[in-house]
Amino acid sequence: MGGIGFLGGAIAQPVLGAIFDAQTLKAVPSGQTIEVLKTAVAGTKEAATWAAAQLTGGEHTLRFVAFVPAVLIIAFVFLHIWKRKHV
């Protein structure tokens, strides 16, 4: 049982990381490059822009993650109703 949990984490983390990276890239303002923002010194406008982009990326990633429990709830309710009728 514990191995399945590890497997789920091994699958979910790269997927969520890719979603986070894509959403963070979308949040970077046009005219800015990620390399400049990543290497910005703390306290500068570029560092604040990078922090804001990361926060936006995290927020959008959580929106994707919040969708998963809703789908699972619907699936298990359907399964429960189906089993009651057929068993």
N, C-alpha and C positions, 0 to 999 in steps of 0.2 A: 504494500500500500504506500509506503514512504517513497518507493522508487517512482511511482506514478506522479507523486507530487514534485519530485525533482525533475522528471521529464516535462511536466507541465510548465515549470519555471524555466527550463531550458528552451522551451518553444516560445513562451510568452515574452521573455525579456528581449530577445533580438527583435521581435515584432514591435513591441512597444518602443524600443530604442529607435527603430526606423521611423515610426510615426512621430516620435518626439523630434528627431532630426529634421524631418520634412516640415513639420509645423513650425519649428524654430526658423528654418530657412525662409518660410513664407512670411514670418514676422519681421525679418530684417528689412529695414527701409531701402528703397531703391537708391542706388548711388553709393551704398555701403558694401564693403566686402567683409566676409566672415573672418578672414585672416587678420584684418586690421582690428576688428572688434574683439576677437579672442585675445589678442596680444595687448589690448589697451591697458594702460596703467589705471589702477583703482582711483576713483574720484573724478575721472575725466568723463566728458560727454559720451565718448565711444564706449566706455565701460558701462555707463548707465543704459545706453542703447542695447548693448549685448545682454545685460541683465533683464531688461524689459522683453527682449525677444525670447529669452529662455523661459521667462515666466509665462509668456503667451503660448509657447510651445508646450509647456507642461499643462497649462489649462486646457488646451485643445486635446492633448493626449488623454487627460482624465475624462473628457467628454466621450471619447471613443471607448474607454474602459467602462464607463457607467452604462453603456449600451449592453454590454455582455451579460450582467446579471438579469436585466430585463428579458433578454432573449431566453436565458436559462429558466427563469420563472415560468414564462409562457410555455416552454417546451415540457417542463416537468408537470405543469398543470394539465396540459394536453395528455401526457403519458398517464397520469393518474386517472383522468376521466376515461380514457380508452381502456385501461386495465380494469376499471370497475365494470364496464359494460361487457367485457369479453372474458372475465374470470368468474 
